[in-house]
Amino acid sequence: MSTAFNEFKIDTYLTSPKSYRKVKVLQVGRYFCNSGRVINPHLHSDFFELTIVTDGEGIIKTNNVSVKVKSGDIYLSLPLDKHEIISSTNNPLKYDHIAFFIENEEFYNDLEYIISNFHGANERIINDNRISRLTSLILAEYTSNNEHDGEVIANLLNTIIVYVIRNFKSKERFSENDSITSKEILCTKIMNYIDINIFDIESLSVISDVFKYNYSYLSSVFKSVTKISLREYFLNRKLEVAKSLVDEKKLKIYEISEKLNYSTPNAFTKAFKTKYGYPPKSRDNK
């Protein structure tokens, strides 16, 4: 396999990790891959690593187990993993990554929980666009040389780790024979996922990929628990967010429409008026 790739890498600390408030960073970077094998097999020591796929698709192979990843996936590598990444030839990977040690005892106990409960390579994927955005901010700070950038990076890193811990701690396995309580928890997680990723969800089919269930099953469970359809919840949340953006008067109507993935500004305006009884007015209506 080819090892060709384009690499944009922001500072590396492989021999001298840089400390940010009890989190030590070995490496942080951004990769734009061509095709084929991107990162050859290598053994992690006692560090964790996040691979945040921003575009394309490929395979992350951990301890000889291959897992497919795509845009939006965040993969957590654990200490002592044997790790490699293979990019798709037709839809090359783009990803950010952070490799880090943990000295914070509270964080380390939580990460030990993840190690114990999600050791399987196919259990390591989470989806949380907040983590992607925070990582982009870290990369921007490394190139800015602004005052107090170390403090900003420390805050961003600690927030990312908290979100990672929360995502894994909320993971549970469900079956069709689960009690109603488990189904209620599943619905809460679906609602949380929609709320967090409202600007990025173009189709509700992604829910099936994230929660590893057939969409019709998830839709049925959601309706039985919440008494509204999954689609209705999604569309209502989009319009609630849209109303907040309209009320702020910072964006034009077409910008809000694009931000929330409506097909056209007219489609957005029609949906908004149906729900609220009046058309949206923003700074382009002044």
C-alpha positions in Angstrom: 0.0 0.0 0.0 1.0 3.5 -0.7 2.1 5.7 2.3 1.5 8.9 0.4 -0.3 11.7 2.3 -0.4 15.4 2.6 0.3 16.5 6.2 -0.4 19.8 7.9 1.0 19.3 11.4 0.9 21.8 14.2 3.7 21.5 16.9 4.8 18.0 17.9 6.0 17.1 21.5 7.0 13.5 21.1 10.2 13.8 23.2 9.1 16.7 25.4 5.3 16.7 26.1 3.8 20.1 26.8 1.8 20.4 30.0 -1.6 22.1 30.2 -3.0 22.0 33.7 -2.5 18.2 34.3 -2.9 17.3 30.7 0.3 16.6 28.8 0.1 16.9 25.0 2.5 14.7 23.0 1.2 15.6 19.6 -1.6 17.7 18.0 -2.1 17.9 14.3 -4.2 17.9 11.2 -3.8 15.5 8.3 -5.1 15.6 4.7 -4.6 12.2 3.2 -4.2 11.1 -0.4 -4.9 7.4 -0.3 -3.6 4.1 1.1 -1.9 3.6 4.4 -1.5 6.8 6.3 -0.1 5.9 9.7 1.9 2.7 9.8 1.3 0.2 12.6 2.8 1.6 15.9 2.4 0.8 19.6 1.1 3.5 21.9 2.7 3.7 25.3 0.6 5.1 28.1 -1.1 7.9 26.2 -4.6 8.4 24.8 -5.3 9.7 21.4 -8.3 11.2 19.7 -8.7 10.8 15.9 -11.4 13.3 14.8 -12.5 12.6 11.2 -13.5 15.9 9.5 -14.0 14.5 6.0 -13.7 11.4 3.9 -13.6 7.8 5.1 -11.1 5.1 5.9 -10.2 2.3 8.4 -8.7 2.6 11.8 -7.0 -0.7 12.7 -6.5 -1.3 16.5 -4.9 -4.5 17.7 -5.5 -6.0 14.3 -9.2 -5.2 14.4 -10.4 -2.9 11.6 -13.2 -0.3 12.2 -14.6 1.8 9.4 -14.7 5.6 10.1 -16.3 8.5 8.3 -16.8 12.2 8.6 -18.1 13.1 12.0 -16.6 10.0 13.8 -14.3 10.5 16.7 -12.1 7.5 17.6 -10.5 7.1 21.0 -7.2 5.1 21.1 -6.1 3.7 24.4 -2.8 3.1 26.1 -0.9 0.0 24.7 -3.0 -0.1 21.5 -1.3 -1.2 18.3 -2.7 1.4 16.0 -2.7 2.2 12.3 -4.9 4.3 9.9 -5.8 3.5 6.3 -7.4 6.1 4.1 -10.0 5.4 1.4 -8.6 5.7 -2.1 -11.8 7.2 -3.5 -12.8 9.4 -0.5 -9.6 10.3 1.3 -9.5 10.9 5.0 -9.0 14.3 6.6 -8.7 14.3 10.3 -7.4 16.1 13.4 -5.8 14.3 16.3 -4.6 14.9 19.8 -2.3 12.5 21.7 -2.2 13.2 25.5 -1.2 11.9 29.0 -3.5 12.5 32.0 -2.2 13.5 35.3 -5.5 14.7 36.7 -6.6 11.8 39.1 -10.3 12.5 38.6 -10.0 12.3 34.8 -7.7 9.3 35.0 -10.2 7.3 37.1 -12.9 8.1 34.5 -10.6 7.1 31.6 -9.8 3.8 33.5 -13.5 3.1 33.4 -13.5 3.6 29.6 -10.5 1.3 29.3 -12.2 -1.4 31.3 -15.6 -1.1 29.6 -14.8 -0.2 26.0 -11.7 -2.2 25.3 -13.0 -3.6 22.0 -11.8 -1.7 18.9 -15.4 -1.4 17.5 -16.6 0.3 20.7 -14.4 3.3 20.5 -16.4 5.6 18.2 -18.4 8.6 19.5 -20.1 11.5 17.6 -19.9 14.9 19.2 -19.4 17.9 17.1 -18.5 20.0 20.1 -15.2 18.0 20.3 -14.4 18.7 16.7 -15.0 22.4 17.1 -12.9 22.7 20.2 -10.1 20.8 18.6 -10.1 23.3 15.7 -9.9 26.1 18.2 -6.8 24.4 19.8 -5.1 24.1 16.4 -5.9 27.8 15.8 -4.3 28.7 19.1 -1.1 26.9 18.3 -0.7 29.1 15.2 -1.8 32.4 16.7 0.9 33.2 19.3 -1.7 35.3 21.1 -1.4 36.3 24.8 -2.5 33.6 27.3 -2.8 31.0 24.5 -1.6 28.3 27.0 -4.5 29.1 29.3 -7.0 28.9 26.4 -5.6 25.6 25.2 -5.7 24.2 28.8 -9.4 25.1 29.1 -10.2 23.6 25.7 -8.3 20.4 26.4 -10.0 19.9 29.7 -13.4 20.5 28.2 -12.7 18.0 25.4 -11.8 15.4 27.9 -14.9 16.0 29.9 -17.0 15.6 26.7 -15.2 12.4 25.8 -15.8 10.9 29.3 -19.5 11.9 29.2 -20.0 10.3 25.8 -18.5 7.0 26.8 -20.2 6.9 30.2 -23.6 7.5 28.5 -23.0 4.5 26.2 -25.2 1.5 27.0 -26.4 -1.5 25.0 -30.1 -1.8 24.3 -32.2 -4.6 22.9 -35.9 -4.9 21.9 -36.5 -6.6 25.2 -35.2 -3.7 27.3 -37.5 -2.3 29.9 -39.3 1.0 29.3 -36.7 2.7 31.5 -33.9 1.7 29.2 -35.9 2.9 26.2 -36.5 6.2 27.9 -32.8 6.6 28.4 -32.2 5.7 24.7 -34.7 8.4 23.7 -33.0 10.9 25.9 -29.7 10.1 24.3 -31.2 10.5 20.8 -32.6 13.9 21.8 -29.3 15.0 23.2 -27.5 13.9 20.0 -30.0 15.9 17.9 -29.6 18.9 20.1 -25.8 18.8 20.1 -25.5 18.2 16.3 -28.5 20.2 15.1 -26.4 22.2 12.6 -24.8 19.2 11.1 -27.6 16.7 10.7 -28.7 16.6 7.1 -30.7 13.4 7.3 -32.1 11.5 10.3 -30.7 8.3 8.9 -27.5 9.2 10.8 -29.3 8.3 14.0 -29.3 4.7 12.9 -25.5 4.8 12.3 -24.8 6.5 15.6 -27.0 4.2 17.8 -26.4 1.0 15.9 -30.1 0.2 15.4 -32.4 0.0 12.5 -34.0 3.4 11.9 -37.5 2.0 12.0 -36.9 0.4 15.4 -35.5 3.7 16.8 -38.4 5.6 15.3 -40.9 3.2 16.8 -39.3 3.3 20.3 -39.1 7.1 20.2 -42.8 7.5 19.3 -43.9 5.0 22.0 -41.9 6.9 24.7 -42.3 10.5 23.7 -45.7 10.4 21.9 -44.2 12.3 19.0 -42.3 11.1 16.0 -38.5 11.3 15.7 -38.9 13.5 12.6 -41.3 15.8 14.4 -38.9 16.3 17.3 -36.0 17.0 14.9 -38.0 19.5 12.8 -39.3 21.3 16.0 -35.8 21.6 17.4 -34.5 23.0 14.1 -37.2 25.7 14.2 -36.7 26.5 17.9 -33.0 27.1 17.1 -33.9 29.0 14.0 -36.2 31.3 16.0 -33.3 32.1 18.4 -31.1 33.0 15.5 -33.9 35.1 13.9 -34.4 36.9 17.2 -30.7 37.7 17.5 -30.9 39.5 14.1 -27.2 38.7 13.4 -27.7 36.5 10.4 -29.7 36.9 7.2 -32.6 34.5 6.4 -30.7 32.6 3.8 -27.7 32.2 6.2 -30.0 30.7 8.8 -31.6 28.5 6.2 -28.2 27.2 5.1 -26.9 26.8 8.6 -29.8 24.5 9.5 -29.7 22.6 6.2 -33.0 23.7 4.7 -33.3 23.0 1.0 -34.1 26.6 0.2 -34.8 29.9 2.1 -38.4 29.6 0.9 -38.7 26.2 2.4 -37.3 27.5 5.7 -39.7 30.6 5.6 -42.7 28.4 5.0 -41.8 26.0 7.8 -41.2 28.9 10.2 -44.5 30.6 9.4 -46.4 27.3 9.8 -45.0 26.9 13.3 -45.0 30.5 14.6 -47.7 32.1 12.5 -45.5 34.8 11.0 -42.5 34.8 8.6 -39.0 35.1 9.9 -37.5 38.6 10.0 -33.8 39.2 10.3 -31.3 41.9 9.5 -32.0 41.6 5.8 -35.6 42.6 6.4 -34.7 45.9 8.0 
